[in-house]
Amino acid sequence: MEPVFLTKLVSHNNDWLSVRQATIAENIANANTPGFRAKDLEPFTSVVSKTQLAMTATHDSHLGQLMEVSRTSDVEKADSWTVNHSGNSVSLEQEMVKAGEVARDHALNASIAKSFHRMYLAAVKP
């Protein structure tokens, strides 16, 4: 049985958040590296909007949807808050704000998954 689309979307969003958290950690780790350019990922909404949905027949009487979200690649950050004389564009304050956003989004995804789980249990409860 194919997983429910909403559950799969939460899973893909968690994967994207994990990659973004690693990118933020790399930026923070290189905050004092001369010439280092801060990186960020393409927003998840942009990634999902570019994704092509395809209908797939798994059986003569069944139709399903398939959604493949590929991992995004790092893109150069165009709106850095500061650029040091060494050419480093990492702003620790900005990176901490982004880390907070990632933590908040992870908590939201966990709440959504928990709600889906409760909904599934209520549906199968006798």
N, C-alpha and C positions, 0 to 999 in steps of 0.2 A: 504494500500500500504506500503510495506517495505521501510524504509529509504535507501538512496543511500549509498553504502559501504564506499565511501570516507568521507562522512559526519559523519558516525558512527565512523570511525577511528579517525577523529579529536576529536570527543566527548570522546572516550576512552583515547586518549592522554591527553586531558584536565583533565579527572578524575585522571590519573596517576600523572600529574603535581601537582594537588591539594594535593594528598597524599604525594608526595615528598616535597612540600613546608611545610606541617605540620611536617614532619620528620626533616627537616632542622630547623624549629622553635623550636622543642623540643631539638635538639642538642644545639642550641644557649642558650635556657633557662637553660640548665644544664651545661653550660660551667664551672661553679665553683663548681660543685658537685663532691666530691672525689669519684674516682672509676667508674665514668660514662663512658661508652664506646659509642663513636659516632656511629650513624647508618646511613644507606643509603638504597635506594631501588635498586632492580635489574633494569638495563637499559631497557627502553621501547622497544628498538629493540629486546632485548632478549625475552621479554614477548611476543611480536607479533610473533617472529619466532617459539616459542613453541606452539602457538595457532593452534588448528586443525580446518581447514575449512571443513564444511560439506554441501553437496548439499541437499536441501530440496525441494520436490515437493509440491507446494501449490495448484496446479491445474493440471489437466492432460496435459495442454499445456504450463504450466509455470514451470520454475526452478529458484530457488533463492539460494543465498549463505547466510549462517549464520556464523557469527563470534562472539564468546564469549571470551572476554578478562577478566580474573579474576584479581582482585587487587593483587598486589604482597605483600609479607610480608617483613618486615624489615630484612636486612642482616647485619652482622657485617662488618664494614669498615676495610679492610686489609691494606690500604695505607694511614694511618693518617700521617699528617705532623709532629706532635709533640705528645709526651706523657709526661705529667707532673709527678713530683715525687709523686703526689697523685693518679696516675693511670688514670687520666682523659685524654681521647684522643681527645677532641674537640679542633679544631683549628678554631678560629673565622674567620681568613682570608679565610680559605678553605670553611667554611660555607657561607661566603658572596659571594664568587665566585660561589658556587652552587646556591645561591639565585638569583644571576644575570642571570645564565643560565636558571633557571625556568621562570623568568620574560621575557627573550628573547623568549623562546619557547612558552609562552602564547601569546605574541604579534604575533609570526609567525602563530600560530593556528587561531588567530582572523583574520589575513589577508587572510589565506586560506579559512576560512568560508565565509568571505566577497566576495572573488572571486567566490566561488561556488554559492553564492546567486545571484550575478550579472549574472552568466552564466545561472542559472535557469530562471531569469527574461527575459534574452535575448531570451531564447528558447520558452517562452510562449507569448512573445510580438507579437501582430498582425502586 
